[in-house]
Amino acid sequence: MHLDLRRLFSRALALAVLVASAPAHAAGVNVRDAWARATLPGQKVAGVYMQLRSDTAARLVEVRSPAAATAEVHEMRHEGGIMKMRRLDVLELPAGKTVALEPGGYHIMLLDIRQPLKAGGAVKLTLIVEQGGKATQVEVTAPIRPVLEDDGHKNH
């Protein structure tokens, strides 16, 4: 019986990971490969990354997450040899094109996180996307990956 419980638990865990990593779809907006980075002790911010694609021209206008007091879309870019980060009010999603949210580029910042993000867990987000003047909510679950030593995003 002990072996059966372990096997059942393993299958349930595998199913949970599969569901969490499945693409999210809403109103022609597709979210793939969402993930968040685990945080270090005392860290109050975290990055979330994904691939966004919209069938029609759209705009990401807001992000919400129960994991943080505030969620914002940010952009990292080199200006004058210095890497700078700035908050974006809107992220354009051109029709039929994939927009990458990745370390060192566009990304979602979770500010004043409520508890540490631990590898193996997941973060829930709600993306508010405007298409043709209508706002749509896209629910996303981003698995949390371990902190990596060198992923090109050390400036966070």
N, C-alpha and C positions, 0 to 999 in steps of 0.2 A: 504494500500500500504506500509506503514512503516513496518508492520509486515512481509510482503513478502520480503522486502529488507533485513531485519534482518535474515530471514530464508535462503535466498539465500547466504548472507555473511557467515552464519554459515556452510552451506553445502560446500561452496568454501574453507573455512578454514579447515574443516575436510578432504576434498580431498587433499589439499596441505600437511597436516600432514601425511596422508596415503602415498602419493607419496614420500615424504622425507624419510619416515621410511622403504620404500620397499627395499628389497635386491638389490644390484647392481651385475650384472654379465658381464663378458667379458672373452672370450677365456678360459673358464673352471675355472675362478676365481670367487668365490662367496663372497660377502661382506654382512654381516648381522649386525643388531643392532648397526649401527654407531651412535655415539653421541659425542657432545663436551660439555665441561663445560663452563658455563657463567663466565665472568671475573668480577673482582672488579674494581672500579675506579682507573685509573693509571696503572693497570696491563698490561704488554706488551707481556706476553706469555700465551698460553692456551693449554690444553690437549685435544686430540681427541682419541676416543676409538672405537673398533669394533671387529668383529669376521671375520677372513679371512680363506678361505678354497679353495684349488686348486685341480683340478682333477689330475694334473700331478705335478711332482716336479717343483717348481718355486721359485723365489726370489723377494722380494719387494726391489727395488733398489733406488727408489726416490719417493718423495711426493711433490706435488705443491699445493698451495692454493692462490687464489686471496685475501684471508683475511689476509695474512701475507707476510712479506718480504722473510721469509725462513720457510720451513717445514722440519722437521727431524724425523727419527725414533729413539726413545730412549729406553733404558732398565733401570729399577730400580732393584737393587738387594742388599741383605745384604752381606756385606764383613766385617769381623772382628767386628760384632755387630753394624756396621754403615750402614745406607741406602745410597747407592751411585747411581747416575745416570750417564749413559754414552751414547753417540751418537753411533748408529750403521750405518755402511756403507751399510749393507745388512741384511735383515731379511729373513731367510730361511722359505719356505712354503712347508713342506713335502707333498707328494702326498696323498690326501684323509684325511688329518688330519687338524683339526681346530686349528688355532693359534689365541689366545686371545690377543687383545690389550686392556688392562684394567688398572685402577688405581693401582699403586704399582708394575707393571710389564712392559711389552712392551707397548709402546704408541707412538702417534705422537705428537710432540711439534710444535706449531705454534709460531714462534719467531718474535718479532717486529710487532705485529698485528696492522693493519691499523685503526681499530676502535673497541670499546668494543664489546664483544660478549654478546648479551642479550638473556635471557631465552625466549623461544618461537620462536626465529629466527632459522636460519640454516647456516651451513658453507659448502662451496663446496670444494672438494679436488679432485685431480687427482693422482691416484696411478700408478706408473710405475712398471710393473711386468715383469720380464724376465722368459721365458719358452723356453728351448731348444735353447738359443741364440737369441731369438726374443723378442723384447720389445713390450708390450701391455699396453695401457692406460685404466684404470678403473675409471670411473667417479663416485664419491660418494657425496651424500648430507647428512650431519650429523646434525640432529636437536640439538639445544642448550638447555641443561637442566640447572635448577637453581644450584647455588653453594650449596653444602651440607656441613653441619657442620662436620660430621665424616664419611668419606668414605674410610679411610685407605690410603689416598693420600695427607696428610697434608704437606709433604716435598716439594711440588711444590710451 
